[in-house]
């Protein structure tokens, strides 16, 4: 299982990372043609789109794995009914998203309002549910390759179209938006023959309403759970617009979030492999394997986030041609180091999903989003962009560790991890990274060497030998 975690994480992680690396390598060119205002507009439109993303599948996607594991002989019938329902629901979803975009697109982008609305909805309505079903099927069957090559294709198409539209045609923010649409739509399209023909998962439009309503009673309480991602990740841009912060400052935040998104992608890749294994270990009550993959996940997260944060100044200097944006490297440290909550959060929340206690987990996920949201709107007038960064970090801390106070977790957990030690370690590493980033290169090489040596020792002596003990 440890081998599967590494293999699957590598494929899921490398696949989206390849186009992201290419995008990063293009930053010295793109930042010559995209201003801070362009990045601000991109960030604002993205925040508006994310505001309704939690409604896209009405939380039904989170229930499909349960039927895969618990009803292996009949799960395809259930999936096909959900597929048919979602295909119809997407028409109503598109209307909601269009109305929201119409009223909240910033005035600097009003000339392209209708084109943005059409592109945003076209990629969602057509083949969106198809891609959801296809990705989930391959993920649960531990077949990451079909998903991986599509992710790479999407990224490459996006990059090519971005380059042509931004550098050649000089379309500014619209070039980036058209590129994103092209990559998403064409990738979703490739899932149609695989899902409907090869996998035998064609949609059933004459679905049983009784079945769908029963599923919605469980899935709808998860919508605030997924909406918390918007409240944490994107409502800070909404708050900055509300308080009339300049688009240049929003652009600085957007650039930091684009760097953060690369690491978020890697964490998500690990989680995609982790969750099917975690469900199986919970089902089998396999404590030893659960401990192994949990601590490997933690070590991978700490290594990626800390080393980037330590060297973020040099990375920004190399990649970003715009001196104004390059000087904002410290913003990304707070966002990236916040991601260290993810392993402890995923471990805890999987128990709620597996046992379908979706209402209880709202106190974890949705409340984290509310904490960030309130912090953004109350503190941005006083702290500016740092309120957007710190509010996100606080939300991550709450989401990552508050679940361990729930009696339900203690009843169902097969391994009681010492979460408070990891909370202290995350805070300590964040402070160290934020201040050590400005030290000399020689000193940072020394720190990196010591850090990697400790991680290597812990992996070889604890994880690999099954002797995982936290003192």
C-alpha positions, 0 to 999 in steps of 0.5 A: 500500500505504501508503494501504491501511495507513492506511485499514485501520488507521483502520477496524480502529482506530476501530471498537473505539475508538468503544465504548472511547471511550464506555466511557471517557466513562462512567468518571466514572459507572461509578466511582461504582458500581464499587469498587476491589474490583469492579475487582479481581474483574473482573481476577481472573476475566479472568486466569483466562479468559485462562489457557486462551484459547491453547487455544481454537483450538489454534494453527490460526488462525495457519496459515490465512493460509498456505493463503490465500496459497499455495493460493488455489484450494483454501484454502476446503476446508482452512478448512472442515475446520479449522472443523468440527474447531474446532466439536467441539473447543470442547466440550472447551475449555468443560469445561477452562475451566469447571473452571478457573473453578470453582476460581479464582473469588475468594471475593468472587464465589462466590455467582455462580460458576455464572452466571459459568461458564455465561456464560463458556462459552456465548459461546465454544462457540456461534459462537466458531469461526464468528467466527474464520473470518469475521474472518480471511477479511475481514482477508486479503481487506483488507475491514475494514468487515464486521469493523469494524461488528461490533466497534462493535456488540459494544462498543455492546451491551456499554456499554448492558448495562454501564450498565443492570446497573451503574448501574440495577440496581447489580450491581457486578462482575457487571454488567460481566461480563454486559455483556461476555457480551452483546456477545461472544455477539451479535457472534459470532452475526452471523458465522454467516449470513455465513460459512456462507451467503454465503462458502461456508465451512460446516464439514466435520464429516467432516474428514480426521483425517490433514489435521488431525493434520498441521496440529496438528503445526505449530500446537500449538508455537504455543500457548506463543507465544499463551500468552505473552500470558497470562503477560505480561498477566494472570498478574500478577493471579494472582501478586498473588492468590497473594501475598494482595495486597488486591483494591483493589490488584488493582483499581488494576492492572485500571484501568491495564490497561483504559486500556492495552487501548485502546492495545493495541487500536489496535496490534492494528488496525494489525497486522491490516492490516500482516500481510497486507501483510507476507506479500505483501512477503516473498513478493515480496521488496519491500524498499522497501514493507516499509520504508515501512510498518514506519516508519509503524507505528513512528511511529504507535506512538510518537506514540500512546503518548508523547502519552498518557503525557505527559498521563495525569495530566490524562486520569485527573483528567477521566475517573475520579471515584474519587480513589483510582483517579485517583491511579494514573495513573503505573501506566498509563504503564509499560504503555502505553509498553511497547507500543512493542515491537510494530512491531519484534516484528511485523516479525521474527515474520512471517518465522517465521510465513510460513516456518512455523518455529513451533518456533524462535519459542517462544524469543522469545514463550514465553520473554518470558512466562516472564520476566514470570511469574517476575518477578511471582511473585518480586518482587511480595512486595517491590515490590508493584504495580510488580513487576506493571508492570515485569515486563510491560515487561521481557517486552515488551522481550525479545519485541520485540528478541530475535528479531533475534539469530536466524540464521533471521531474518538468512537470511530478512529482506528488510530488516535494520532497526537494532533497537538504535536503537529499543530505546534510543529506547523506553527513553529515551521511557519514562523521559521520559514517566514524569517529565515527566507531573508537569510543568506544562501549559504545559511539556507543551504545548511538549514535545508540539509539539516531538515532533509536529514531529519526527514530522511532519518524519520522515514527510514527509522520510523515509517519504513520499519513500521515503528511509528511512535510520536513522543 
